[in-house]
């Protein structure tokens, strides 16, 4: 089964300090790994849900290690019957949600919170080039100005700690993606490049709180993301069909404007980014498919100071992902036309 990208997730590297050392992408790095993004979907309707959990290596007593984060991205895709210029037109909608979970207990620990990301609407134009090669072009927008939250951080004792958690949601996020896939012989070899850009500077509604820039304006950096997949399906259980999938994945993101100042305390974002490497396993149950992915950073610009020595160390994060893909509807194959010969 060829799957579409789980679009619309959010990059949340939770840095409660003024490090500004994380990418400002609205698309989460790695949200598309494991999916043959460049290959057109068969006509039909598909539901895709991707859950991502991220945990930093920094101790919970440090600001950049204060919380784990998760993102849930439910996506509905309609692969239409329309093929302008030979490319399948696919329409999609998503409603991502971001959550943070404080790692430290007590009154000064971070209180759990949830943030709604703007509804994503978009379309994909996917081409079958023959010989199991495909390419696609994505255009989409997160309507953050319509229904996104800003994210308010509070401690367990109720004390206000900072806002907005996600300054990039002060503007609509516009997204362009280019992907190529090879899907022959059970392989999924896919590379996908995604570009996020904004109506910067962005502003939230309401007034700034005393001592905090909670409204803006925020200068948001554009971001570039790369997702790589190299998996293969096997008939592991002698079922007569290759259903078990395994292989490596890699992904990363980087800010394109190092002078942007959209950190939680208005700090510069710098040339921030990360790159992670990991692996994927999956299984096609027929009615639905599942994938599980674990990856860890090999490059990261996020840092923290060791509590005892004060030595600056790199804050590497580990991601765990679980995805379910359900084909909801595929049109029946057309009935064969009877051929009547007249003698």
N, C-alpha and C positions, 0 to 999 in steps of 0.2 A: 504494500500500500504506500502510495506517495502522499506525504503530508505537507500541509502548509505551515508557515511559521506561526508560532504563538505570539501574535503581535500585541504590543501595547504594554509591555511591562515597564517597571521603573527602576532606575539605578539608584539604590539607597546605600551609600557607604556612610553609616551613621557616625559623624564626627561631631561630638557636642562641644568640642573646643574650637578655638579660632585657628585651626590648622589650615583649613581650606584645601586640604590635600586629598581631594577625591573628585572623580569625574562628575560633571553636572548633566550627564545624559539622562533623558527621561526613559529611553529604552534601556532595559537592564542588560549588561553584558552577559552573553550566553543564552539568552532567551530563545534563540533560534537553532542552537546546536541540536543535532539529532534529527533534523527535519530536512527533507529534500526541497529546500526553498525555491530552487530554480525550476523544478519540474512542475508542469501544470497538473492540477487536480482533475480527476474525472468529474464530469458534471454531477452536481448533487449538493447537499447541505451537510456540513460537518461541525461538530462541537469539539473544541479543544480546551482543556484546562491544564495549566502549568502552575505548579506550586514550587517556589524556590525559598530555601532557608539558608541564611548566611550567618556565619559566626566568625568574629575576628580573633586573631591570636593574642592580641593585647589583653592584659589582665583586666578584670572587671573594675578594679579600682582606678584605672586610667580613663581619661575622657573618651578616647577613641575606641575603648573596649567596653564602654558602659552598657551596650545593648547588642543583642542579636536582632536580626531583621528577617522579615519574610515578605514575599510578594505573591499574590494569587492573581492569575490572569485568565479569566474565562473568555473565550473567543468563539464567535459564531461566524462561519465562513460559508458563503454561497458561491459555488463554482457554477457560473451561469452557462447557458447554452451558446452565448455570444462569443464569437472568435474574430474580432476585427483584425484584418491583415494577418490572420492565421494564429493570433495569440489569444489564449483563453482569458476572458475577463472574470476575475474573482473579487467579490465584494465582502468586506469583513467589518465586524463591530466588536469592541472589547470594552470591559469595565474593570480595570485593574484596581487592586487595593494593596496598600503597603501597611505593614504592622511592625512595631518595634517592641522588644521584650527586655526590660531591665535585667541585667545580670547580677546586680548587687542588691541585697536586701537592706532593710533598715530605712530610716526616714529620708536619707539623702540618696537612696538609689533612684534610678530612673523609672518612672511609672510607665506601664505598658500603654501603648497608644496605637491608633489606626488612622490612616490617611487615605482619603479617596483621591485617585488620580482622574484627570479629566477623561470623559468618554472618548474612545478612539474610533474614528470612522476612516475607512480607507479602501483602496482597491489595488489589485495586482494584475499585471498583464504578463502572462506566462506563455512561453513559446516552446514547443517541442521541435528541436532541431534535427531529430532523427538520430539513429545509432545510440539511443539512450542518453543523449545530451539535451539539456534544457536550460533556458535562461529566463529571468523574470525581472520586472521593474515594479517597485512598490511606491505608492504615494499615499500618505496618511496624515492625519492630524489628531492630536490629543486636544480636546476642547476644554482646556484648563480654565479658561475665562468663564466657562459655562457652569461647571460643577465640580471643580477640584478644591480640595482643602489645602491649607497652608502647612499644617502640622505644628502643634503647640506642645513643647516639651515641658513636663512638670515632674517634680520629684514625688516620691511616695508620700511625703508629708503635705503635698498640695502646693508647694512653692513653685512659682513660675520660674523656669530655667532658660527659656529662649524660644524664639519663633522668628521666622518660619523655619521649620525643619527642612523643607524642600523648596527653596526659593525659586527653582526652575519652574514651579507650577504657577508662578505669578504671570506667566505668559502662555499662550497656546504653544504647543510643541509641534513643529512641522517635521515630517520624516520622509526621507527618500532612501530606498534600498535597491541595490543591484546584487543579483545572485546568479550563480551558475551551479548546475548539478550534473553528475553522471550517476545513473541508476541501473546500469547493466550488471548482469551476473550476480544479483543480490547485493551489490555495493551501493552505498550512499556516500559519494564524494562530493561535498558541497562547500563552497566558499560564499560568504555573504557579507557585503559591505553596507553599513547603515550610517546615514548622516542625520543628525538632529540639529535643527536651528530654530530660532525664537524671534518673537517681536520684542527685542531687547532695546531699552530697559523695560522690565515688567513691573507691575504694581498689583497688590491685593487691595480689596475694598477695606474701608475703615481707616482709622487713624493709628499712627505709631504709638506704642506704649512708651511711657517715660523711661528713657535710658535704653530703649530697644528699637531697632529699625524693623518693626514687624510688618510694615506696609510696603516699603520700598521707596524709591525705585531700586531695582536690582539689575546689574549688568550681567547677563547670563552668557556663558561661553557656549559656542557651538561645540558639538562633540562628534567624534568619528568612532565607529565600532566595527570590529571584525569578528565573525563567527566561523569556525572551521569544523567540519565533520568528516570522519573517515571510518565508517562502519560497514559491516557485512552481515548478511543474514545466512543462517545455517539451518539445515534440517537436523537439529540436535537429537530429537526424540524419534527419528524415523517415521514421521507422519506423512511423508510424501510431499511435503511443502516446507520451504525454508521459512520458519517463523521466529527463530531465536536470533537476536541481533546483538552484536558486540563490537566495540571499537573505541579508538581515542577521539577526544574532542579538545578544542582549544578556543579561547575567546579573549577579547580585550577591548578596552575603551581608552580614549584620551581626549582631553580638552584641547580645543584649537585656538583659544584666545587666553593666553596666560595672564592678561591684565584684567580679566573679568573679576568683579567684586561681589559675587552672589553667595558668599559663605554665610553661615547662620548668624555671624556677627559682622557681616559686611566686609569680610577679609577677602584678599585676592585668592582666586582658585589656583593660580599657577598652572604649569604644564602638567596637570594631574592626570593620573590614569592607573590602570592595572592590566595584567595579563595572566590568565589562568590556564592550567592544563589538567586534564582529567580523563575519565573513561565513562562509557555508556553501556548499559545492557537493556534489552527490550524484548518484548514478546507480543506477537500478533495472535490474539485469541479469536479472530474471525469477526465477531460482532464489534470488537473494540481492540485497541492496541495500547500498551503501556510502555513507558521508558523511565529508567532511573539513571541519574547522572551524579557523579561526585567529582569535583574539581577543586584545586587549590591554587592560590596565587603563586607565581614564580617571579613576578615583578609587581611592585606596588609603590606608590608615592606616599601612602599613608604611614605616618610614624607615631611613636609614643615614647615617653621617657620612662625607663624602668623605675618603679616606685622607690627602691632602696638606693641604687647607684646613680640614678639620674641619667644613665647612658641612653642615648637615642637609638631606638631599634625600629626596624621596618615592621609594620602591622600587616601581616599576611592573613587573608581571609579564606575560609573554606566554604564552598557552596554545595548544598545538596538539592537536587531537583527531582520532581516526580511529575510525569505528564500522562494524561489519558486522552486518547483520540477516538472519537465515536462518529462513524458515518451515520447521520440521521436519515438521510434519504438519497437514493440514487435512482434515476429514472429507469424503468425496465427497458431491456434491449428491444429494439423494434422487431416485430415478427417477420420472419422470412416471407418474401413475396413468391407466391406460387407461379411457376412458369408453365404455361399451357401451350403446347405445340399443336398446330392445326395441320392435318395431312389431307 
